[in-house]
Amino acid sequence: MFAEPGKKVLQLTDAAAQRVRDLVARSEKPMIGLRVGIKTRGCSGMSYVVEYAEEKKPFEEVIEDKGVTILVDPMALMFVLGATMDYRVDKFSSGFVFDNPNETGRCGCGESFSVDKSVATD
């Protein structure tokens, strides 16, 4: 599945791009960027996973935006298509946050989300 013409798979805010640059620069190993995926967990079913990416894996979607590289796991692609990745800091936490138009539900603590299966397979 690839993005529609003119529609990005995943967009980054300036804050997210800056945080990616900071993390890659501080890594002890050479990194090409960060990888975004999903895992089955939490009370709503899925949660986002962001990890270091040393190299591109087969079939990953490569997002190059604002001077950084994000790799999207092929199993996560249909769930993050059209989402925006932000980095937010508040009094009690900091981290990457996803504004995802595909989400149909989110747990109360914000750890996990759900997507209507018909949306993910269209």
C-alpha positions as CSV (number, residue, x, y, z in Angstrom):
1,M,0.0,0.0,0.0
2,F,1.4,3.4,-0.9
3,A,0.1,6.9,-0.3
4,E,-2.3,8.5,-2.7
5,P,-0.7,11.0,-5.1
6,G,-0.1,14.2,-3.1
7,K,-0.8,12.4,0.3
8,K,2.2,11.7,2.5
9,V,2.4,8.4,4.3
10,L,3.5,10.1,7.5
11,Q,4.1,13.8,8.1
12,L,6.5,15.2,10.7
13,T,6.1,18.4,12.7
14,D,9.2,20.6,13.2
15,A,9.4,19.5,16.8
16,A,9.4,15.8,15.8
17,A,12.1,16.4,13.2
18,Q,14.3,18.2,15.7
19,R,13.9,15.4,18.2
20,V,14.8,12.8,15.6
21,R,18.0,14.8,14.7
22,D,18.9,15.0,18.4
23,L,18.4,11.3,19.0
24,V,20.3,10.2,15.9
25,A,23.2,12.6,16.8
26,R,23.4,11.2,20.3
27,S,23.3,7.5,19.3
28,E,26.4,5.5,20.1
29,K,26.0,3.6,16.8
30,P,25.6,5.1,13.3
31,M,21.8,5.5,12.6
32,I,20.0,6.4,9.4
33,G,17.0,7.6,11.4
34,L,14.1,6.2,13.3
35,R,11.7,3.4,12.6
36,V,7.9,3.6,13.2
37,G,5.9,0.5,13.8
38,I,3.0,-0.8,15.7
39,K,2.6,-3.6,18.3
40,T,-0.4,-5.4,19.6
41,R,-0.9,-4.3,23.2
42,G,-2.8,-2.0,25.5
43,C,-6.6,-2.0,26.1
44,S,-7.5,-0.6,22.7
45,G,-5.4,-3.1,20.7
46,M,-2.3,-1.4,19.2
47,S,0.3,1.0,20.2
48,Y,3.0,3.0,18.3
49,V,6.6,1.9,18.5
50,V,9.5,4.2,17.7
51,E,13.0,2.8,17.6
52,Y,16.4,3.5,16.2
53,A,17.0,2.4,12.6
54,E,20.6,1.4,11.6
55,E,19.5,0.2,8.1
56,K,16.5,-0.1,5.9
57,K,14.7,-3.4,6.1
58,P,12.9,-4.9,3.1
59,F,9.6,-3.3,2.1
60,E,9.9,-0.4,4.5
61,E,8.5,2.9,3.4
62,V,11.2,5.6,3.6
63,I,10.0,9.1,4.6
64,E,12.6,11.9,4.2
65,D,11.2,15.1,5.5
66,K,12.7,18.2,7.2
67,G,16.2,16.7,6.9
68,V,15.5,13.4,8.7
69,T,14.7,9.9,7.8
70,I,11.8,7.9,9.1
71,L,11.3,4.2,8.1
72,V,7.8,2.8,8.4
73,D,7.5,-0.9,9.0
74,P,5.4,-2.4,6.2
75,M,3.0,-4.0,8.8
76,A,2.3,-0.5,10.2
77,L,1.8,1.3,6.9
78,M,-1.9,0.8,6.6
79,F,-2.4,2.0,10.2
80,V,-0.3,5.2,10.0
81,L,-1.1,6.3,6.5
82,G,-1.9,10.1,6.6
83,A,-0.8,10.5,10.3
84,T,1.3,13.3,11.7
85,M,4.1,12.5,14.1
86,D,4.8,15.2,16.7
87,Y,7.1,15.5,19.7
88,R,5.6,17.0,22.8
89,V,6.9,18.0,26.2
90,D,4.7,18.8,29.1
91,K,5.0,18.9,32.9
92,F,4.9,15.1,33.4
93,S,6.0,13.5,30.2
94,S,7.7,13.9,26.8
95,G,7.5,11.7,23.7
96,F,6.4,11.2,20.2
97,V,2.7,11.7,19.7
98,F,0.7,10.6,16.6
99,D,-2.3,12.5,15.3
100,N,-3.8,9.7,13.2
101,P,-7.0,10.2,11.1
102,N,-7.4,6.4,10.9
103,E,-7.9,5.9,14.6
104,T,-11.4,4.9,15.7
105,G,-10.7,4.7,19.4
106,R,-8.0,5.3,22.0
107,C,-7.7,4.0,25.6
108,G,-8.1,6.4,28.5
109,C,-4.4,6.5,29.3
110,G,-3.4,7.1,25.7
111,E,-1.1,4.1,25.4
112,S,-3.0,2.3,22.7
113,F,-5.4,2.9,19.8
114,S,-7.7,1.0,17.5
115,V,-8.5,1.2,13.8
116,D,-11.7,0.0,12.2
117,K,-10.6,-3.1,10.2
118,S,-12.5,-1.9,7.1
119,V,-10.6,1.4,7.1
120,A,-7.3,-0.5,7.3
121,T,-8.1,-2.8,4.4
122,D,-9.7,-0.4,2.0
